[in-house]
Amino acid sequence: MKKFETEFKWAVYFMLLLFIWFYMEKLMGLHANYVRFEGIFSILILAPQAFLYHFALRQKREKYFKGNISWKQAFFSGAILTLIIAGLSPIVSYTTTAVISPDFMDNLRMQTGQSKDIYSANRFSTNLLFSLLSNGIVIAAIMAILIRQREKTKSK
């Protein structure tokens, strides 16, 4: 477990980011009056996600790999981070739909005219899971390039 200590730590930070993000959405009215804009706003979370991955991989490079990391090692670390985050995502989706914003799905259905099959807590959880997996792998690959290039540049 010591091998993945960094990934677990940053996955917890990532969960905190998601809780804060969903709470901000609620405060801004994106789970009530402006629910139709929530999907557009949620794309903006990609920037903080990328920063968290960058800091996690940089810390992995410095503390675990002693400043020298290959793209493959960085990507593997990012992929593990993604899997841990995805594994923890049901906690976030349940807390969001049951505690932070219990009316969120009802508001989505009312404002869009869609059925319960389209907007439900289960669908939200599934969408969050697949979004975290796909975004995480892409971000991990990009950040692995940046982390590796920095090390290459540093050694010249």
N, CA, C and O atoms as a DFTB+ gen file, in Angstrom:
624 C
 N C O
     1  1       0.805      -1.201       0.000
     2  2       0.000       0.000       0.000
     3  2       0.851       1.269       0.000
     4  3       0.414       2.315      -0.481
     5  1       2.048       1.174       0.533
     6  2       2.957       2.322       0.559
     7  2       3.245       2.799      -0.861
     8  3       3.469       3.985      -1.101
     9  1       3.234       1.848      -1.797
    10  2       3.512       2.170      -3.196
    11  2       2.489       3.160      -3.769
    12  3       2.830       3.977      -4.625
    13  1       1.241       3.088      -3.302
    14  2       0.180       3.942      -3.831
    15  2      -0.314       4.975      -2.811
    16  3      -1.436       5.470      -2.914
    17  1       0.518       5.286      -1.847
    18  2       0.159       6.253      -0.812
    19  2      -0.177       7.627      -1.412
    20  3      -1.151       8.263      -1.010
    21  1       0.621       8.069      -2.358
    22  2       0.400       9.364      -3.004
    23  2      -0.939       9.384      -3.733
    24  3      -1.685      10.359      -3.642
    25  1      -1.239       8.311      -4.452
    26  2      -2.497       8.258      -5.206
    27  2      -3.709       8.285      -4.269
    28  3      -4.698       8.958      -4.560
    29  1      -3.641       7.568      -3.163
    30  2      -4.757       7.574      -2.213
    31  2      -4.951       8.965      -1.618
    32  3      -6.078       9.443      -1.487
    33  1      -3.851       9.604      -1.262
    34  2      -3.929      10.942      -0.668
    35  2      -4.583      11.927      -1.646
    36  3      -5.476      12.684      -1.263
    37  1      -4.141      11.914      -2.897
    38  2      -4.684      12.852      -3.873
    39  2      -6.103      12.493      -4.299
    40  3      -6.861      13.369      -4.712
    41  1      -6.471      11.224      -4.205
    42  2      -7.863      10.835      -4.482
    43  2      -8.791      11.437      -3.426
    44  3      -9.904      11.857      -3.743
    45  1      -8.341      11.479      -2.193
    46  2      -9.144      12.113      -1.129
    47  2      -9.280      13.607      -1.413
    48  3     -10.365      14.168      -1.265
    49  1      -8.188      14.255      -1.820
    50  2      -8.269      15.670      -2.186
    51  2      -9.248      15.875      -3.343
    52  3      -9.997      16.852      -3.377
    53  1      -9.225      14.945      -4.275
    54  2     -10.115      15.026      -5.429
    55  2     -11.576      14.912      -4.990
    56  3     -12.437      15.629      -5.499
    57  1     -11.850      14.018      -4.055
    58  2     -13.216      13.882      -3.540
    59  2     -13.664      15.180      -2.869
    60  3     -14.806      15.609      -3.034
    61  1     -12.771      15.791      -2.123
    62  2     -13.096      17.078      -1.493
    63  2     -13.391      18.133      -2.553
    64  3     -14.315      18.932      -2.399
    65  1     -12.602      18.136      -3.632
    66  2     -12.859      19.052      -4.740
    67  2     -14.266      18.845      -5.302
    68  3     -14.994      19.809      -5.536
    69  1     -14.641      17.591      -5.513
    70  2     -15.969      17.307      -6.065
    71  2     -17.079      17.750      -5.121
    72  3     -18.077      18.313      -5.571
    73  1     -16.928      17.508      -3.822
    74  2     -17.932      17.969      -2.856
    75  2     -18.073      19.487      -2.910
    76  3     -19.186      20.012      -2.949
    77  1     -16.951      20.180      -2.911
    78  2     -16.974      21.648      -2.970
    79  2     -17.604      22.114      -4.272
    80  3     -18.405      23.049      -4.281
    81  1     -17.242      21.458      -5.377
    82  2     -17.772      21.839      -6.691
    83  2     -19.292      21.692      -6.744
    84  3     -19.990      22.605      -7.184
    85  1     -19.799      20.554      -6.300
    86  2     -21.252      20.340      -6.336
    87  2     -21.971      21.290      -5.378
    88  3     -23.079      21.740      -5.668
    89  1     -21.356      21.591      -4.257
    90  2     -21.959      22.540      -3.327
    91  2     -21.988      23.941      -3.944
    92  3     -22.967      24.670      -3.785
    93  1     -20.904      24.318      -4.655
    94  2     -20.886      25.607      -5.353
    95  2     -21.982      25.661      -6.416
    96  3     -22.654      26.681      -6.569
    97  1     -22.158      24.567      -7.146
    98  2     -23.230      24.519      -8.147
    99  2     -24.581      24.774      -7.494
   100  3     -25.404      25.523      -8.019
   101  1     -24.797      24.151      -6.356
   102  2     -26.068      24.348      -5.657
   103  2     -26.226      25.799      -5.224
   104  3     -27.292      26.387      -5.412
   105  1     -25.175      26.386      -4.646
   106  2     -25.237      27.778      -4.191
   107  2     -25.490      28.745      -5.341
   108  3     -26.140      29.774      -5.159
   109  1     -24.973      28.412      -6.533
   110  2     -25.151      29.278      -7.696
   111  2     -26.511      29.076      -8.370
   112  3     -26.816      29.745      -9.358
   113  1     -27.316      28.172      -7.852
   114  2     -28.634      27.926      -8.423
   115  2     -28.635      26.948      -9.576
   116  3     -29.645      26.805     -10.265
   117  1     -27.518      26.269      -9.799
   118  2     -27.428      25.336     -10.913
   119  2     -28.109      24.001     -10.621
   120  3     -28.172      23.136     -11.494
   121  1     -28.608      23.829      -9.423
   122  2     -29.383      22.632      -9.090
   123  2     -30.846      22.992      -8.894
   124  3     -31.646      22.152      -8.483
   125  1     -31.201      24.250      -9.190
   126  2     -32.589      24.704      -9.011
   127  2     -33.011      25.544     -10.213
   128  3     -33.379      24.996     -11.252
   129  1     -32.962      26.850     -10.081
   130  2     -33.466      27.754     -11.116
   131  2     -32.691      27.694     -12.429
   132  3     -33.278      27.841     -13.501
   133  1     -31.395      27.483     -12.355
   134  2     -30.549      27.492     -13.553
   135  2     -30.032      26.104     -13.898
   136  3     -28.939      25.959     -14.445
   137  1     -30.807      25.106     -13.581
   138  2     -30.370      23.717     -13.756
   139  2     -30.012      23.393     -15.206
   140  3     -29.191      22.512     -15.461
   141  1     -30.624      24.101     -16.153
   142  2     -30.331      23.816     -17.560
   143  2     -28.899      24.200     -17.945
   144  3     -28.399      23.745     -18.974
   145  1     -28.226      25.036     -17.130
   146  2     -26.841      25.432     -17.398
   147  2     -25.828      24.587     -16.633
   148  3     -24.622      24.776     -16.791
   149  1     -26.292      23.679     -15.824
   150  2     -25.398      22.884     -14.986
   151  2     -24.421      22.058     -15.822
   152  3     -23.247      21.949     -15.467
   153  1     -24.882      21.486     -16.908
   154  2     -24.016      20.678     -17.766
   155  2     -22.881      21.482     -18.375
   156  3     -21.754      20.998     -18.481
   157  1     -23.177      22.697     -18.771
   158  2     -22.154      23.572     -19.339
   159  2     -21.142      23.958     -18.262
   160  3     -19.933      23.910     -18.488
   161  1     -21.648      24.339     -17.094
   162  2     -20.771      24.742     -15.993
   163  2     -19.886      23.593     -15.530
   164  3     -18.732      23.799     -15.155
   165  1     -20.436      22.383     -15.559
   166  2     -19.677      21.235     -15.045
   167  2     -18.438      20.925     -15.881
   168  3     -17.525      20.257     -15.396
   169  1     -18.388      21.392     -17.112
   170  2     -17.200      21.203     -17.944
   171  2     -16.008      21.953     -17.355
   172  3     -14.861      21.543     -17.532
   173  1     -16.281      23.040     -16.662
   174  2     -15.209      23.853     -16.091
   175  2     -14.400      23.123     -15.023
   176  3     -13.295      23.549     -14.690
   177  1     -14.935      22.034     -14.486
   178  2     -14.195      21.297     -13.462
   179  2     -12.950      20.617     -14.035
   180  3     -12.090      20.167     -13.278
   181  1     -12.846      20.540     -15.343
   182  2     -11.669      19.919     -15.950
   183  2     -10.379      20.641     -15.568
   184  3      -9.341      19.998     -15.408
   185  1     -10.425      21.961     -15.421
   186  2      -9.218      22.708     -15.048
   187  2      -8.737      22.330     -13.648
   188  3      -7.568      21.977     -13.495
   189  1      -9.589      22.389     -12.615
   190  2      -9.112      21.957     -11.294
   191  2      -8.701      20.483     -11.271
   192  3      -7.778      20.113     -10.546
   193  1      -9.372      19.643     -12.053
   194  2      -8.979      18.237     -12.138
   195  2      -7.551      18.118     -12.654
   196  3      -6.738      17.378     -12.101
   197  1      -7.261      18.848     -13.705
   198  2      -5.922      18.789     -14.303
   199  2      -4.866      19.270     -13.305
   200  3      -3.788      18.683     -13.213
   201  1      -5.171      20.330     -12.563
   202  2      -4.221      20.818     -11.560
   203  2      -3.958      19.772     -10.484
   204  3      -2.814      19.564     -10.081
   205  1      -5.014      19.119     -10.023
   206  2      -4.835      18.092      -9.006
   207  2      -3.984      16.932      -9.531
   208  3      -3.102      16.438      -8.828
   209  1      -4.246      16.508     -10.744
   210  2      -3.441      15.428     -11.336
   211  2      -1.984      15.874     -11.472
   212  3      -1.063      15.101     -11.207
   213  1      -1.786      17.120     -11.885
   214  2      -0.427      17.634     -12.032
   215  2       0.312      17.586     -10.692
   216  3       1.440      17.098     -10.619
   217  1      -0.320      18.089      -9.645
   218  2       0.323      18.104      -8.332
   219  2       0.558      16.688      -7.806
   220  3       1.586      16.416      -7.185
   221  1      -0.383      15.797      -8.051
   222  2      -0.234      14.408      -7.599
   223  2       0.942      13.733      -8.306
   224  3       1.768      13.085      -7.664
   225  1       1.014      13.887      -9.618
   226  2       2.099      13.243     -10.367
   227  2       3.451      13.892     -10.074
   228  3       4.481      13.218     -10.053
   229  1       3.438      15.187      -9.852
   230  2       4.690      15.857      -9.491
   231  2       5.191      15.363      -8.133
   232  3       6.385      15.127      -7.944
   233  1       4.252      15.211      -7.188
   234  2       4.645      14.696      -5.883
   235  2       5.140      13.256      -5.999
   236  3       6.113      12.880      -5.345
   237  1       4.481      12.456      -6.824
   238  2       4.915      11.072      -7.042
   239  2       6.331      11.051      -7.615
   240  3       7.170      10.255      -7.194
   241  1       6.585      11.931      -8.577
   242  2       7.916      12.010      -9.184
   243  2       8.977      12.377      -8.148
   244  3      10.044      11.765      -8.102
   245  1       8.683      13.367      -7.326
   246  2       9.690      13.859      -6.385
   247  2       9.903      12.918      -5.198
   248  3      11.043      12.657      -4.813
   249  1       8.826      12.413      -4.624
   250  2       8.963      11.636      -3.388
   251  2       9.176      10.145      -3.618
   252  3       9.947       9.511      -2.897
   253  1       8.506       9.586      -4.605
   254  2       8.594       8.140      -4.810
   255  2       9.693       7.776      -5.806
   256  3      10.457       6.835      -5.595
   257  1       9.754       8.538      -6.888
   258  2      10.730       8.229      -7.940
   259  2      11.997       9.079      -7.847
   260  3      12.825       9.052      -8.757
   261  1      12.153       9.817      -6.780
   262  2      13.377      10.604      -6.512
   263  2      13.721      11.566      -7.648
   264  3      14.893      11.743      -7.981
   265  1      12.700      12.188      -8.243
   266  2      12.912      13.210      -9.262
   267  2      13.077      12.714     -10.678
   268  3      13.241      13.524     -11.590
   269  1      13.041      11.414     -10.896
   270  2      13.240      10.870     -12.241
   271  2      12.096       9.909     -12.553
   272  3      12.031       8.810     -12.003
   273  1      11.199      10.331     -13.436
   274  2      10.027       9.504     -13.755
   275  2       9.861       9.430     -15.268
   276  3      10.043      10.422     -15.975
   277  1       9.521       8.265     -15.744
   278  2       9.248       8.089     -17.176
   279  2       7.773       8.374     -17.438
   280  3       6.968       8.467     -16.512
   281  1       7.436       8.509     -18.718
   282  2       6.038       8.729     -19.067
   283  2       5.198       7.538     -18.604
   284  3       4.101       7.709     -18.072
   285  1       5.717       6.353     -18.810
   286  2       4.985       5.134     -18.448
   287  2       4.703       5.094     -16.942
   288  3       3.592       4.765     -16.527
   289  1       5.697       5.425     -16.137
   290  2       5.504       5.432     -14.687
   291  2       4.495       6.498     -14.273
   292  3       3.630       6.247     -13.433
   293  1       4.604       7.686     -14.860
   294  2       3.684       8.778     -14.530
   295  2       2.263       8.438     -14.971
   296  3       1.304       8.681     -14.239
   297  1       2.137       7.879     -16.161
   298  2       0.806       7.506     -16.641
   299  2       0.196       6.412     -15.767
   300  3      -0.988       6.470     -15.437
   301  1       0.988       5.427     -15.397
   302  2       0.496       4.351     -14.533
   303  2       0.020       4.928     -13.199
   304  3      -1.034       4.542     -12.694
   305  1       0.777       5.830     -12.644
   306  2       0.383       6.476     -11.393
   307  2      -0.928       7.248     -11.574
   308  3      -1.811       7.189     -10.718
   309  1      -1.049       7.973     -12.695
   310  2      -2.282       8.706     -12.989
   311  2      -3.465       7.780     -13.207
   312  3      -4.587       8.100     -12.813
   313  1      -3.223       6.633     -13.833
   314  2      -4.297       5.655     -14.054
   315  2      -4.760       5.051     -12.726
   316  3      -5.955       4.841     -12.519
   317  1      -3.817       4.774     -11.835
   318  2      -4.183       4.258     -10.508
   319  2      -4.992       5.308      -9.756
   320  3      -5.999       4.988      -9.125
   321  1      -4.552       6.558      -9.824
   322  2      -5.298       7.653      -9.202
   323  2      -6.719       7.710      -9.752
   324  3      -7.674       7.877      -8.993
   325  1      -6.858       7.573     -11.051
   326  2      -8.175       7.584     -11.697
   327  2      -9.052       6.439     -11.183
   328  3     -10.232       6.641     -10.894
   329  1      -8.487       5.254     -11.070
   330  2      -9.261       4.103     -10.581
   331  2      -9.699       4.281      -9.130
   332  3     -10.812       3.902      -8.766
   333  1      -8.839       4.850      -8.311
   334  2      -9.214       5.092      -6.911
   335  2     -10.334       6.131      -6.844
   336  3     -11.302       5.965      -6.102
   337  1     -10.193       7.194      -7.620
   338  2     -11.235       8.230      -7.671
   339  2     -12.552       7.626      -8.138
   340  3     -13.601       7.892      -7.552
   341  1     -12.503       6.822      -9.182
   342  2     -13.722       6.182      -9.700
   343  2     -14.339       5.271      -8.644
   344  3     -15.562       5.205      -8.517
   345  1     -13.506       4.577      -7.894
   346  2     -14.011       3.713      -6.835
   347  2     -14.695       4.483      -5.719
   348  3     -15.618       3.976      -5.083
   349  1     -14.244       5.703      -5.482
   350  2     -14.842       6.539      -4.435
   351  2     -16.023       7.371      -4.939
   352  3     -16.745       7.969      -4.141
   353  1     -16.221       7.411      -6.245
   354  2     -17.264       8.273      -6.820
   355  2     -18.682       7.983      -6.334
   356  3     -19.472       8.923      -6.245
   357  1     -19.057       6.734      -6.012
   358  2     -20.419       6.537      -5.493
   359  2     -20.692       7.310      -4.196
   360  3     -21.827       7.707      -3.934
   361  1     -19.656       7.521      -3.396
   362  2     -19.829       8.309      -2.171
   363  2     -20.221       9.738      -2.535
   364  3     -21.126      10.317      -1.934
   365  1     -19.533      10.298      -3.522
   366  2     -19.811      11.666      -3.942
   367  2     -21.193      11.766      -4.580
   368  3     -21.960      12.672      -4.254
   369  1     -21.516      10.854      -5.476
   370  2     -22.814      10.943      -6.158
   371  2     -23.968      10.753      -5.179
   372  3     -24.984      11.440      -5.279
   373  1     -23.822       9.828      -4.235
   374  2     -24.885       9.645      -3.243
   375  2     -25.025      10.885      -2.364
   376  3     -26.136      11.358      -2.123
   377  1     -23.910      11.405      -1.891
   378  2     -23.949      12.585      -1.019
   379  2     -24.535      13.781      -1.762
   380  3     -25.290      14.563      -1.184
   381  1     -24.195      13.925      -3.027
   382  2     -24.718      15.042      -3.812
   383  2     -26.226      14.942      -3.977
   384  3     -26.939      15.923      -3.768
   385  1     -26.720      13.763      -4.352
   386  2     -28.146      13.626      -4.648
   387  2     -29.012      13.418      -3.404
   388  3     -30.223      13.631      -3.458
   389  1     -28.415      13.008      -2.293
   390  2     -29.210      12.758      -1.085
   391  2     -29.049      13.842      -0.026
   392  3     -29.982      14.118       0.728
   393  1     -27.865      14.459       0.033
   394  2     -27.600      15.410       1.114
   395  2     -27.441      16.837       0.597
   396  3     -28.160      17.735       1.034
   397  1     -26.518      17.051      -0.317
   398  2     -26.225      18.406      -0.793
   399  2     -27.406      18.984      -1.557
   400  3     -27.805      20.125      -1.323
   401  1     -27.961      18.205      -2.462
   402  2     -29.030      18.715      -3.324
   403  2     -30.060      17.632      -3.630
   404  3     -30.086      17.103      -4.741
   405  1     -30.907      17.295      -2.658
   406  2     -31.876      16.212      -2.878
   407  2     -32.918      16.505      -3.969
   408  3     -33.517      15.575      -4.511
   409  1     -33.139      17.775      -4.293
   410  2     -34.124      18.126      -5.324
   411  2     -33.515      18.255      -6.720
   412  3     -34.220      18.562      -7.681
   413  1     -32.237      18.027      -6.828
   414  2     -31.525      18.229      -8.086
   415  2     -32.154      17.443      -9.238
   416  3     -32.426      18.014     -10.295
   417  1     -32.385      16.158      -9.050
   418  2     -32.925      15.327     -10.142
   419  2     -34.360      15.739     -10.490
   420  3     -34.730      15.772     -11.663
   421  1     -35.154      16.049      -9.483
   422  2     -36.522      16.514      -9.743
   423  2     -36.510      17.812     -10.542
   424  3     -37.298      17.979     -11.473
   425  1     -35.618      18.729     -10.181
   426  2     -35.509      19.999     -10.902
   427  2     -35.076      19.781     -12.343
   428  3     -35.585      20.441     -13.249
   429  1     -34.148      18.865     -12.565
   430  2     -33.726      18.548     -13.931
   431  2     -34.893      18.013     -14.750
   432  3     -35.111      18.423     -15.890
   433  1     -35.638      17.094     -14.150
   434  2     -36.783      16.509     -14.874
   435  2     -37.835      17.564     -15.180
   436  3     -38.384      17.591     -16.281
   437  1     -38.123      18.437     -14.211
   438  2     -39.155      19.458     -14.421
   439  2     -38.748      20.453     -15.501
   440  3     -39.559      20.798     -16.360
   441  1     -37.504      20.914     -15.467
   442  2     -37.096      21.947     -16.411
   443  2     -36.811      21.420     -17.802
   444  3     -36.874      22.175     -18.773
   445  1     -36.502      20.150     -17.917
   446  2     -36.214      19.597     -19.244
   447  2     -37.377      18.799     -19.808
   448  3     -37.420      18.534     -21.010
   449  1     -38.310      18.416     -18.968
   450  2     -39.436      17.621     -19.422
   451  2     -39.081      16.171     -19.687
   452  3     -39.841      15.464     -20.347
   453  1     -37.952      15.718     -19.190
   454  2     -37.504      14.339     -19.394
   455  2     -38.079      13.418     -18.319
   456  3     -38.582      13.871     -17.290
   457  1     -37.991      12.131     -18.583
   458  2     -38.541      11.147     -17.655
   459  2     -37.542      10.817     -16.555
   460  3     -36.392      11.256     -16.575
   461  1     -38.018      10.032     -15.599
   462  2     -37.172       9.590     -14.488
   463  2     -36.054       8.673     -14.975
   464  3     -35.023       8.547     -14.315
   465  1     -36.253       8.034     -16.126
   466  2     -35.212       7.168     -16.689
   467  2     -33.994       7.975     -17.124
   468  3     -32.863       7.498     -17.029
   469  1     -34.223       9.192     -17.600
   470  2     -33.133      10.035     -18.093
   471  2     -32.393      10.694     -16.929
   472  3     -31.163      10.674     -16.895
   473  1     -33.116      11.272     -15.984
   474  2     -32.505      11.972     -14.855
   475  2     -32.879      11.274     -13.554
   476  3     -33.960      11.486     -13.003
   477  1     -31.970      10.445     -13.080
   478  2     -32.165       9.757     -11.814
   479  2     -30.832       9.714     -11.080
   480  3     -29.778       9.954     -11.669
   481  1     -30.890       9.407      -9.794
   482  2     -29.657       9.320      -9.001
   483  2     -28.745       8.222      -9.553
   484  3     -27.524       8.381      -9.567
   485  1     -29.324       7.124     -10.000
   486  2     -28.510       6.044     -10.576
   487  2     -27.812       6.496     -11.857
   488  3     -26.635       6.203     -12.067
   489  1     -28.531       7.199     -12.699
   490  2     -27.948       7.698     -13.951
   491  2     -26.860       8.727     -13.646
   492  3     -25.809       8.740     -14.287
   493  1     -27.123       9.589     -12.660
   494  2     -26.125      10.582     -12.250
   495  2     -24.854       9.891     -11.771
   496  3     -23.748      10.297     -12.130
   497  1     -25.009       8.862     -10.973
   498  2     -23.869       8.106     -10.453
   499  2     -23.090       7.442     -11.583
   500  3     -21.860       7.484     -11.597
   501  1     -23.786       6.842     -12.512
   502  2     -23.144       6.187     -13.657
   503  2     -22.417       7.206     -14.531
   504  3     -21.280       6.977     -14.941
   505  1     -23.072       8.326     -14.815
   506  2     -22.446       9.362     -15.634
   507  2     -21.199       9.930     -14.955
   508  3     -20.180      10.163     -15.606
   509  1     -21.290      10.147     -13.648
   510  2     -20.131      10.653     -12.906
   511  2     -18.982       9.659     -12.977
   512  3     -17.837      10.046     -13.211
   513  1     -19.278       8.391     -12.777
   514  2     -18.250       7.358     -12.817
   515  2     -17.535       7.339     -14.166
   516  3     -16.306       7.383     -14.214
   517  1     -18.288       7.274     -15.251
   518  2     -17.671       7.198     -16.578
   519  2     -16.983       8.501     -16.965
   520  3     -15.982       8.485     -17.681
   521  1     -17.503       9.610     -16.504
   522  2     -16.854      10.895     -16.749
   523  2     -15.507      10.957     -16.034
   524  3     -14.511      11.390     -16.614
   525  1     -15.479      10.527     -14.784
   526  2     -14.223      10.533     -14.023
   527  2     -13.203       9.582     -14.645
   528  3     -12.014       9.896     -14.703
   529  1     -13.664       8.427     -15.107
   530  2     -12.747       7.466     -15.737
   531  2     -12.170       8.009     -17.042
   532  3     -10.956       7.990     -17.243
   533  1     -13.034       8.488     -17.920
   534  2     -12.548       8.953     -19.228
   535  2     -11.712      10.216     -19.097
   536  3     -10.633      10.307     -19.682
   537  1     -12.196      11.189     -18.337
   538  2     -11.422      12.418     -18.156
   539  2     -10.111      12.128     -17.445
   540  3      -9.071      12.680     -17.805
   541  1     -10.156      11.268     -16.441
   542  2      -8.963      10.952     -15.666
   543  2      -7.864      10.327     -16.495
   544  3      -6.696      10.689     -16.353
   545  1      -8.222       9.393     -17.360
   546  2      -7.204       8.737     -18.192
   547  2      -6.578       9.727     -19.169
   548  3      -5.363       9.723     -19.370
   549  1      -7.405      10.570     -19.772
   550  2      -6.878      11.564     -20.719
   551  2      -5.987      12.569     -19.985
   552  3      -4.891      12.883     -20.448
   553  1      -6.456      13.065     -18.854
   554  2      -5.666      14.027     -18.082
   555  2      -4.370      13.372     -17.598
   556  3      -3.315      14.004     -17.624
   557  1      -4.438      12.126     -17.162
   558  2      -3.240      11.416     -16.702
   559  2      -2.209      11.305     -17.823
   560  3      -1.015      11.490     -17.589
   561  1      -2.662      11.006     -19.030
   562  2      -1.739      10.888     -20.166
   563  2      -1.070      12.223     -20.478
   564  3       0.134      12.279     -20.727
   565  1      -1.857      13.294     -20.462
   566  2      -1.303      14.624     -20.755
   567  2      -0.341      15.063     -19.652
   568  3       0.751      15.557     -19.931
   569  1      -0.751      14.883     -18.414
   570  2       0.111      15.287     -17.294
   571  2       1.381      14.443     -17.239
   572  3       2.432      14.938     -16.834
   573  1       1.298      13.193     -17.636
   574  2       2.495      12.344     -17.673
   575  2       3.507      12.895     -18.667
   576  3       4.711      12.856     -18.417
   577  1       3.027      13.403     -19.784
   578  2       3.922      14.027     -20.765
   579  2       4.576      15.265     -20.160
   580  3       5.785      15.461     -20.291
   581  1       3.787      16.086     -19.507
   582  2       4.326      17.320     -18.920
   583  2       5.320      17.039     -17.800
   584  3       6.363      17.687     -17.715
   585  1       5.003      16.093     -16.958
   586  2       5.888      15.752     -15.843
   587  2       7.201      15.179     -16.384
   588  3       8.277      15.540     -15.908
   589  1       7.117      14.303     -17.360
   590  2       8.309      13.693     -17.951
   591  2       9.143      14.740     -18.668
   592  3      10.366      14.739     -18.530
   593  1       8.529      15.621     -19.420
   594  2       9.258      16.646     -20.158
   595  2       9.979      17.594     -19.210
   596  3      11.105      18.011     -19.482
   597  1       9.346      17.928     -18.121
   598  2       9.985      18.812     -17.148
   599  2      11.269      18.180     -16.632
   600  3      12.290      18.854     -16.494
   601  1      11.214      16.887     -16.347
   602  2      12.385      16.186     -15.822
   603  2      13.484      16.139     -16.883
   604  3      14.665      16.295     -16.571
   605  1      13.083      15.922     -18.143
   606  2      14.035      15.894     -19.238
   607  2      14.730      17.253     -19.371
   608  3      15.949      17.328     -19.528
   609  1      13.929      18.326     -19.306
   610  2      14.442      19.678     -19.426
   611  2      15.367      20.010     -18.261
   612  3      16.403      20.651     -18.440
   613  1      14.991      19.575     -17.088
   614  2      15.747      19.865     -15.890
   615  2      17.157      19.244     -15.932
   616  3      18.111      19.815     -15.403
   617  1      17.267      18.095     -16.555
   618  2      18.539      17.394     -16.564
   619  2      19.508      17.894     -17.644
   620  3      20.675      17.502     -17.645
   621  1      19.047      18.746     -18.557
   622  2      19.918      19.251     -19.631
   623  2      20.838      20.336     -19.137
   624  3      21.635      20.869     -19.909
